[in-house]
Structure formats: structure tokens, C-alpha cells
Amino acid sequence: MSSPVSSTAQPSLSWRMASKAVMGTVGIISKCFLYGFNRVEVTGLDNLLGTLDRRRIRGAERGLLTVCNHVGVLDDPLMWGILPLRYMTDLDNLRWGLGAHDICFKNRLTSTFFSLGQVLPTHRLWHSPMGGLYQPTMEQAIRLLSGPAKAATFQGSYYSTDGLDPFPAPVAYGSRRHAWVHVFPEACCHQSPDSSLRYFKWGVSRLILESDPAPDFIPMFIHGTQNIMPEDRGWPRFLPRVGSRVRVVIGEPKPVDVLFGRQRKIWRQLVDRGDAEALKTCPEAVQLRIEIAKAVRNEIQKLRESIGLPHEEDESAALAETWSKEPNKRRFKSPVDGSFVTRH
């Protein structure tokens, strides 16, 4: 589904005002809940705020990719309560996230709300055959991170995730170039006894390999929100718990070309061969995705260990095949590490 390419720099005034209202209101509620009912410790906040300030003052010359572990269903938006209030309505300098299509976009009301909240509808393979590495939403995320040349390859003001559902295409507007995209590569809430990490899915590898130019990269680690919404909580299940110690660690920003320059060079060589379909399955491309997902996980692992959590002894936890024995269920206790997993 598409319409003529939008020539405007940004969405309509009414859309921007509604989006500011949603982003600002949710941000304030998150801040009030975090700091009013919990104990919050943030390490490295200046790493993120300095990057956002630089993007606002000088203009964004490249995208920003932030990556974090996922321990609670309310990680996003709660974690953004750490931002000062003045950042919470700057739409062009706020994160775009990926949200579950079957939860966040189940009807027109929720679709509008989450779209205004800068969330992209994402299908998960365990819920929908439309999911996977090459679904349309991933293309939107790559183009959001990229510059005008990459974004211009999309034709339309709308896009569809399944050929039927129309969603406003954020990349149709000039203000959505070199955007900030935030992802949780574990792709599910993972509450293990020692706050260890699952393997990281390859979507983050696509964002790093295929964005143009390479974005800045900031790793993050969050701990404590698993106690706000524990997966084994009883009634009332829908209410968040209070009194938790919430710790957020934000790493130093680094250019993707510094961290992953070798892999991106190999990727460009593969692209120059000219067979786009082959890139989905060829061994060289698969290996690059594996390498990058593990490397990104390692960056977050460093932050995890920086707050005194135990060193990971078993490196096999970073591999997808280690977790393949898990059941194909929405909620379960993992046979790998005893963690409670919810595929929301």
C-alpha cells in the first residue's frame, strides 16, 4: 500500500501536537512513577544527554542506535523517565521503538496511540508468519537511522506490515532522517535469577550493517524493573509493584564504523555483488549477523558486570541454538537458565 512520496519536511501540525502530548504525558508519568515510588540510580546519563544535545544543536549528521537488555514489560517507557523534562517533547530527538503488532496495534485506538508514541508495529514469528528479519517494519527502522539517500528508496507515505494494514511511514518526512532508534534485541522479557542475558536476535545486526551512514551506538543496561512487573506476579497482575531499586547504566557513545567497521566493509562487498535475495541466506551474510549480534551483546554484558553482577561463565548463552530447546509458548520457565520468559 503506498501513495505519492511526501514532499513535506514533517507531519501535519495536528499530528505533531498529538504526538507531543502522548510522548510528554507518558514521559512525565514514567518519571513520577520511577522517582516517586522507587529508588533510581543512573550511571552515564551524560553520555546520552550529551549526544542528544549535540544532535539538537548541530543537527543530526547520522542516526543514533541505542540497545538495551529487556527485563520487564514496562522497560519502555519507564526507562525514559530518567530523561529531564525538557527532552520529553522534542519529537525529532526522541526514540523510535519497536512494539508488538498483536498487542500495541490490535485496534485503531491502540494503533493511533502507539504510532503517536513513535512506536513501529513489529510482528513476532512465534505469533505471526509475517514476522522475521525482513518484515517491512525493519526496512522503516533502517531508513529512520539512515540519511536522505537511503530513505528516498522508499516510495510512499504509508506502508503495510501485512499488505492490509496501513501505517504512516515515518521515513516519508525529512525530519525523520538520522533518527534515534532504540531496540531490545532479546525480543522478550527475560527475568533470570542472576540477570544474565539471552542471545540477541539479528534485527540489531541489520540495523548496524544496512544503515547509511553508520549511526552512533550507545549500549544500555537496566536492572530492577523486573521487580516492578515480575513475570510470576499474582493478582492484581496488571498493576506495577513499587519500592524497587532501579539501576540504569548507559555506555559511552561510539560510531558504529569504529565498532563494526570490518563487518560493514564485508557487507558492502557482498551488496556490490548485486544479488539482494542471496544476502538473506548466504553463509557470509549469516556469519556477519551472528558476529554483530554477539558483539553488541558483549557491549551490554560489560555494563552488566560494571554494577557487580556475576561474570558470565558460559559463552554459549550468546548463541541462538542454545535457546532452541525452549518451548513455543507465550509464557514459560526456560529450561536453559531457569528464567521466567514472556513473549508479550
Secondary structure, DSSP 8 states (H G I E B T S, - for coil): ---S----SS--HHHHHHHHHHHHHHHHHHHHHHHHHSEEEEESHHHHHHHHHHHHHH--SS-EEEEE---STTHHHHGGGGS-GGGTT-GGGSEEEEEEHHHHTSSHHHHHHHHHTTEEEE--TTT-TT-STTSHHHHHHHHHHS-HHHHTT---SEEESSSS-EEE-GGGSGGGSS-EEEE-TT-SEEE-TT-------THHHHHHHH-SS--EEEEEEEESTTTTS-TT--SSTTS-----EEEEEE---EEHHHHHHHHHHHHHHHHTT--TTGGGT-HHHHHHHHHHHHHHHHHHHHHHHHTT------GGGGSGGGGTTS-S-SEEE-TTT--EEE--
